[in-house]
Amino acid sequence: MPINFGLLKVKKMKNSIKIIITVALVGIVAGALALQLRHSQQAKMKEALDAQSPISITVESLTLQPQQVSKNFSIQGITQPFQEVVVASEATGKISQVFIRQGDVVKAGAPLCRVDAKLKEIELKAATVQLEKAKRDYEKFVALQAASNISVAEVESAQVQMMQWSYNVQSIEQQIKESTIYAPFQGMIIEKAVDVGGYLQAGTPVATLVNIQKLKAQVWLNEGAVSNVHINDAVRIQLDALPAVSIKGRVRFVNPKANEAGKFQVLIEFDNTMHASAGMSLRAFFNEQQTTDVLMIPKTALVLNSETPAVFVIENNQAKLQPITLGNSRSDQVEVTQGLSANTTIVSRGVENVIEGQTLHIIQSNH
């Protein structure tokens, strides 16, 4: 059978084409795999570089400038008597007279009651007689000594006797004086504790006396407020019962020791021209005419997870944790008394996402 060279030639060409196509497909697949591998390597390199670079956090900043603010503040308090005392007896005995009733207004030195002093008066008369006799004896002994008829010792003994009776007379006179109890100052009798026929001992209460011609206002201040209050500072007093009326008072006492709640007692004196009573509620207004320059920060700048009050200071676009001391709070701002200075830039908003040393991206600066 004759060989068909034309058919063989065609078959040979087809095989060559298949080989070429196969090689081309293998090249295309290999190129695609190489490109994918390159992209994967580039992505990994980028992730490694990103891991080595600090993450930038977007925050708002504030450059601090002193603000002139009023130092005024007010606090609730209560009125107290200018003077209040429980008058007690210095004498012992039966009450013979009572000169007061509850609600009476008495002057300083007015008698309140009297203890029966008849026995003391008799003792005084007897002691006075003995004193006069002792004086005469002493004078006689002095004359005799001058004539050298008695010794110096006898004269000294007579002198001692005279002095003893003199002291006895003074003691009995004082006891008689103390048998009448007097008001130590002008005021109102708010409680009477005695009646005629009762028995008093030394220290027994007779009456409670208050002076409300003046009043004291008692308030309790925290350490931030009390640091701005001084003796003789003017204070405006406004009673809750008379809100339309104000009166001027002055600080008379600032307790240097805080109570268990960390509050400091402040007492203010004022004339009771409003005829107020002790125990009434009031509001005291401090430092109404005073201003001061302070650094104020928004409360959003405070780092809440810090053990002590702190903010983030911005230095070279990085966050630095700065402890601070806080003062008075006003609305959405708080005063900084220590830890920051003017022209310092801080993170004012976004602190919850900031870590110390982190690079910051500032999108807004408030001045």
C-alpha positions as CSV (number, residue, x, y, z in Angstrom):
1,M,0.0,0.0,0.0
2,P,1.5,3.3,-1.0
3,I,2.4,5.7,1.8
4,N,0.4,9.0,1.9
5,F,3.1,11.5,2.7
6,G,0.6,14.4,2.7
7,L,-1.4,12.9,5.5
8,L,1.7,12.2,7.6
9,K,2.7,15.8,7.1
10,V,-0.6,17.1,8.4
11,K,-0.5,14.8,11.5
12,K,3.0,16.0,12.2
13,M,1.9,19.7,12.1
14,K,-1.1,19.0,14.4
15,N,1.2,17.4,17.0
16,S,3.6,20.4,16.8
17,I,0.7,22.8,17.4
18,K,-0.5,20.8,20.4
19,I,3.0,20.9,21.9
20,I,3.2,24.7,21.3
21,I,-0.2,25.2,23.0
22,T,0.7,23.1,25.9
23,V,4.0,24.9,26.5
24,A,2.2,28.3,26.2
25,L,-0.5,27.2,28.8
26,V,2.2,26.0,31.2
27,G,4.0,29.4,30.8
28,I,0.8,31.3,31.4
29,V,0.0,29.3,34.6
30,A,3.6,29.6,35.8
31,G,3.5,33.4,35.3
32,A,0.2,33.7,37.1
33,L,1.5,31.7,40.1
34,A,4.7,33.8,40.2
35,L,2.7,37.0,40.1
36,Q,0.4,35.8,42.9
37,L,3.4,34.7,45.0
38,R,5.0,38.2,44.5
39,H,1.8,39.9,45.6
40,S,1.6,37.7,48.7
41,Q,5.2,38.4,49.6
42,Q,4.6,42.2,49.2
43,A,1.5,42.0,51.4
44,K,3.5,40.2,54.1
45,M,6.3,42.7,53.9
46,K,3.7,45.5,54.3
47,E,2.2,43.9,57.3
48,A,5.6,43.5,58.9
49,L,6.4,47.1,58.2
50,D,3.1,48.2,59.6
51,A,3.7,46.1,62.7
52,Q,7.0,47.9,63.3
53,S,5.4,51.4,62.8
54,P,3.3,53.0,65.6
55,I,-0.5,53.2,65.0
56,S,-1.7,56.8,64.5
57,I,-4.7,57.7,66.6
58,T,-7.0,60.6,65.7
59,V,-7.6,63.1,68.6
60,E,-8.6,66.6,69.3
61,S,-6.2,68.9,71.1
62,L,-6.3,72.1,73.3
63,T,-3.5,74.5,73.9
64,L,-4.0,75.8,77.4
65,Q,-4.3,79.6,78.1
66,P,-5.2,81.2,81.5
67,Q,-8.8,82.1,81.9
68,Q,-10.1,84.8,84.2
69,V,-12.9,83.3,86.2
70,S,-14.9,84.4,89.2
71,K,-13.9,82.9,92.5
72,N,-17.5,83.2,93.8
73,F,-19.4,80.1,95.0
74,S,-22.3,79.5,97.4
75,I,-23.1,76.8,99.9
76,Q,-26.1,75.8,102.0
77,G,-25.8,76.3,105.8
78,I,-27.7,76.9,109.0
79,T,-28.0,79.8,111.5
80,Q,-26.7,79.4,115.0
81,P,-27.0,81.7,118.1
82,F,-24.2,84.2,118.4
83,Q,-24.0,83.1,122.0
84,E,-25.6,80.2,123.8
85,V,-24.9,79.0,127.3
86,V,-26.4,76.8,130.0
87,V,-26.2,78.9,133.1
88,A,-25.3,76.7,136.1
89,S,-25.4,77.3,139.8
90,E,-22.2,77.9,141.8
91,A,-24.0,77.6,145.1
92,T,-25.6,74.7,147.0
93,G,-28.9,75.1,148.8
94,K,-32.7,75.6,148.6
95,I,-34.0,78.0,145.9
96,S,-35.7,80.9,147.6
97,Q,-36.4,83.2,144.6
98,V,-36.8,82.8,140.8
99,F,-36.8,86.0,138.7
100,I,-37.3,84.6,135.2
101,R,-39.8,82.9,132.9
102,Q,-39.2,81.1,129.7
103,G,-39.1,83.6,126.8
104,D,-37.9,86.5,128.9
105,V,-35.2,88.8,127.5
106,V,-32.7,89.7,130.2
107,K,-29.8,92.1,130.4
108,A,-26.3,91.1,131.2
109,G,-25.9,90.9,135.0
110,A,-29.7,90.4,135.6
111,P,-30.5,88.0,138.5
112,L,-32.0,84.6,137.4
113,C,-32.6,83.0,140.8
114,R,-31.4,83.0,144.4
115,V,-30.5,80.2,146.8
116,D,-31.4,80.7,150.5
117,A,-28.4,82.4,152.1
118,K,-29.7,83.1,155.6
119,L,-27.2,80.7,157.2
120,K,-24.4,82.2,155.3
121,E,-25.4,85.7,156.3
122,I,-25.3,84.6,160.0
123,E,-21.9,83.1,159.4
124,L,-20.7,86.3,157.9
125,K,-21.9,88.3,160.9
126,A,-20.1,86.0,163.3
127,A,-16.9,86.0,161.2
128,T,-17.0,89.8,161.0
129,V,-17.1,90.0,164.8
130,Q,-14.2,87.6,165.1
131,L,-12.3,89.6,162.5
132,E,-12.8,92.9,164.4
133,K,-11.6,91.2,167.6
134,A,-8.5,89.8,165.8
135,K,-7.7,93.3,164.5
136,R,-7.9,94.8,168.0
137,D,-5.7,92.0,169.4
138,Y,-3.1,92.5,166.7
139,E,-3.0,96.3,167.3
140,K,-2.6,95.7,171.0
141,F,0.2,93.2,170.6
142,V,2.0,95.5,168.2
143,A,1.9,98.3,170.9
144,L,3.1,95.9,173.6
145,Q,6.0,94.8,171.4
146,A,7.0,98.4,171.0
147,A,7.3,98.5,174.9
148,S,9.2,95.2,174.8
149,N,6.5,93.5,176.9
150,I,5.8,90.6,174.4
151,S,7.8,88.6,172.0
152,V,7.8,88.8,168.2
153,A,6.3,85.4,168.0
154,E,3.2,86.5,169.9
155,V,2.7,89.4,167.5
156,E,3.1,87.2,164.5
157,S,0.5,84.7,165.9
158,A,-2.0,87.6,166.4
159,Q,-1.3,88.7,162.8
160,V,-2.0,85.2,161.5
161,Q,-5.3,85.1,163.4
162,M,-6.4,88.4,161.9
163,M,-5.5,87.2,158.4
164,Q,-7.4,83.9,158.8
165,W,-10.6,85.7,159.9
166,S,-10.2,88.2,157.1
167,Y,-10.0,85.3,154.6
168,N,-13.0,83.6,156.2
169,V,-15.1,86.8,155.8
170,Q,-14.1,87.1,152.1
171,S,-15.0,83.5,151.5
172,I,-18.4,83.8,153.1
173,E,-19.1,87.0,151.2
174,Q,-18.2,85.2,147.9
175,Q,-20.6,82.4,148.8
176,I,-23.4,84.8,149.6
177,K,-22.7,86.5,146.2
178,E,-22.8,83.2,144.4
179,S,-26.1,82.4,146.0
180,T,-27.6,84.6,143.4
181,I,-27.2,83.4,139.8
182,Y,-26.8,86.2,137.2
183,A,-27.1,86.3,133.4
184,P,-23.6,86.4,131.8
185,F,-24.8,88.4,128.7
186,Q,-28.0,89.9,127.3
187,G,-30.2,87.4,125.7
188,M,-33.4,85.3,125.8
189,I,-34.3,82.6,128.3
190,I,-35.2,79.6,126.1
191,E,-35.3,77.1,128.9
192,K,-35.9,77.5,132.6
193,A,-34.8,74.6,134.8
194,V,-35.6,75.8,138.3
195,D,-38.5,76.6,140.6
196,V,-38.9,78.1,144.1
197,G,-38.4,75.3,146.7
198,G,-36.1,73.3,144.5
199,Y,-32.6,72.3,145.6
200,L,-29.5,73.3,143.8
201,Q,-26.0,71.9,143.9
202,A,-22.9,73.4,142.4
203,G,-23.1,72.7,138.6
204,T,-26.9,72.2,138.5
205,P,-28.4,73.9,135.3
206,V,-30.5,77.0,136.0
207,A,-31.5,78.2,132.6
208,T,-30.4,78.2,128.9
209,L,-29.6,81.7,127.6
210,V,-29.1,82.6,123.9
211,N,-28.1,85.8,122.2
212,I,-29.6,86.2,118.7
213,Q,-29.1,89.9,118.3
214,K,-26.3,88.6,116.2
215,L,-26.2,85.2,114.5
216,K,-23.6,82.8,113.2
217,A,-23.9,80.9,109.9
218,Q,-22.3,77.5,109.9
219,V,-21.2,76.0,106.6
220,W,-19.0,73.1,105.6
221,L,-16.5,73.5,102.7
222,N,-14.4,71.1,100.7
223,E,-10.6,71.6,100.5
224,G,-10.9,73.3,97.1
225,A,-13.3,76.0,98.4
226,V,-11.9,76.5,101.9
227,S,-8.5,77.4,100.4
228,N,-10.1,80.6,99.0
229,V,-11.7,81.6,102.3
230,H,-10.0,83.8,104.9
231,I,-10.9,85.4,108.3
232,N,-12.8,88.7,107.8
233,D,-13.8,87.9,104.2
234,A,-17.2,89.4,103.3
235,V,-20.0,86.9,102.8
236,R,-23.6,87.6,101.6
237,I,-26.2,85.7,103.6
238,Q,-29.6,84.8,102.2
239,L,-32.2,83.0,104.3
240,D,-34.3,80.3,102.5
241,A,-37.4,81.8,104.3
242,L,-36.6,85.3,103.1
243,P,-35.0,84.9,99.6
244,A,-35.5,88.5,98.7
245,V,-33.5,89.8,101.6
246,S,-29.7,89.6,101.9
247,I,-27.4,90.7,104.6
248,K,-23.6,91.1,104.9
249,G,-21.6,88.9,107.2
250,R,-17.9,88.2,107.8
251,V,-15.9,85.0,108.3
252,R,-14.9,84.7,111.9
253,F,-13.6,81.1,112.1
254,V,-12.1,78.6,109.7
255,N,-11.5,75.2,111.2
256,P,-8.1,74.0,110.2
257,K,-9.1,70.4,110.7
258,A,-11.5,68.5,108.4
259,N,-14.3,66.3,109.7
260,E,-14.6,62.6,108.8
261,A,-16.3,63.6,105.5
262,G,-13.3,65.8,104.5
263,K,-15.2,69.0,105.1
264,F,-14.0,72.1,106.9
265,Q,-16.2,74.1,109.3
266,V,-16.6,77.8,108.6
267,L,-18.5,80.3,110.9
268,I,-19.8,83.6,109.6
269,E,-21.1,86.3,111.9
270,F,-23.9,88.8,110.9
271,D,-26.3,91.2,112.6
272,N,-29.7,89.8,112.9
273,T,-31.6,92.7,111.3
274,M,-33.9,90.1,109.7
275,H,-35.1,88.9,113.1
276,A,-34.3,85.4,112.1
277,S,-34.2,82.4,114.5
278,A,-31.4,80.0,115.2
279,G,-31.6,76.8,113.2
280,M,-33.0,78.4,109.9
281,S,-31.6,77.3,106.6
282,L,-29.5,79.8,104.6
283,R,-27.2,80.2,101.6
284,A,-23.9,81.8,102.0
285,F,-22.3,83.5,98.9
286,F,-18.4,83.8,99.0
287,N,-15.9,85.8,96.9
288,E,-18.6,87.6,94.8
289,Q,-16.2,90.4,93.8
290,Q,-13.1,88.4,93.2
291,T,-11.6,87.0,90.0
292,T,-8.5,85.0,89.3
293,D,-6.5,83.5,86.4
294,V,-6.7,79.7,86.2
295,L,-6.1,76.9,83.8
296,M,-9.3,75.1,82.8
297,I,-9.5,71.8,80.9
298,P,-12.6,70.0,79.6
299,K,-13.6,67.0,81.6
300,T,-13.3,65.0,78.4
301,A,-9.5,65.4,78.7
302,L,-9.3,63.5,81.9
303,V,-7.8,60.0,81.7
304,L,-10.4,57.9,83.6
305,N,-8.3,54.7,84.0
306,S,-5.5,56.5,85.7
307,E,-4.9,56.0,89.4
308,T,-4.7,59.7,90.0
309,P,-6.1,62.6,87.9
310,A,-4.1,62.9,84.7
311,V,-4.2,64.1,81.1
312,F,-2.2,63.3,77.9
313,V,0.2,66.0,77.0
314,I,1.2,66.2,73.3
315,E,4.9,66.4,72.6
316,N,6.2,65.9,69.0
317,N,2.8,64.5,68.1
318,Q,3.1,61.8,70.8
319,A,1.1,61.2,73.9
320,K,2.7,61.6,77.3
321,L,0.7,60.9,80.5
322,Q,0.8,63.9,82.9
323,P,-0.5,63.6,86.5
324,I,-2.4,66.8,87.6
325,T,-4.1,68.2,90.7
326,L,-7.7,69.4,90.2
327,G,-9.5,72.4,91.7
328,N,-13.0,73.6,91.4
329,S,-15.4,72.2,88.8
330,R,-17.5,74.5,86.6
331,S,-20.1,72.9,84.3
332,D,-18.2,70.8,81.8
333,Q,-14.7,72.1,82.8
334,V,-12.5,71.6,85.8
335,E,-9.6,73.7,87.2
336,V,-6.1,72.4,87.2
337,T,-4.0,73.8,90.1
338,Q,-0.8,71.7,89.6
339,G,0.8,69.7,86.9
340,L,0.2,71.9,83.8
341,S,1.3,75.3,82.6
342,A,0.1,77.9,80.0
343,N,0.8,77.0,76.3
344,T,0.9,73.3,77.1
345,T,-1.0,71.3,74.5
346,I,-3.2,68.4,75.7
347,V,-5.5,65.8,74.2
348,S,-8.9,67.3,74.8
349,R,-11.1,64.6,73.2
350,G,-10.5,60.9,72.3
351,V,-8.3,60.1,75.3
352,E,-10.1,56.7,75.8
353,N,-8.2,55.4,72.7
354,V,-4.8,56.8,73.5
355,I,-1.8,54.9,74.9
356,E,1.2,56.7,76.3
357,G,3.9,57.0,73.6
358,Q,1.4,56.6,70.8
359,T,1.7,58.8,67.7
360,L,-1.3,61.1,67.4
361,H,-3.1,62.5,64.4
362,I,-4.7,65.8,65.4
363,I,-7.7,66.7,63.3
364,Q,-8.9,69.7,65.3
365,S,-7.2,72.2,67.6
366,N,-9.3,74.3,70.0
367,H,-7.9,77.6,71.2
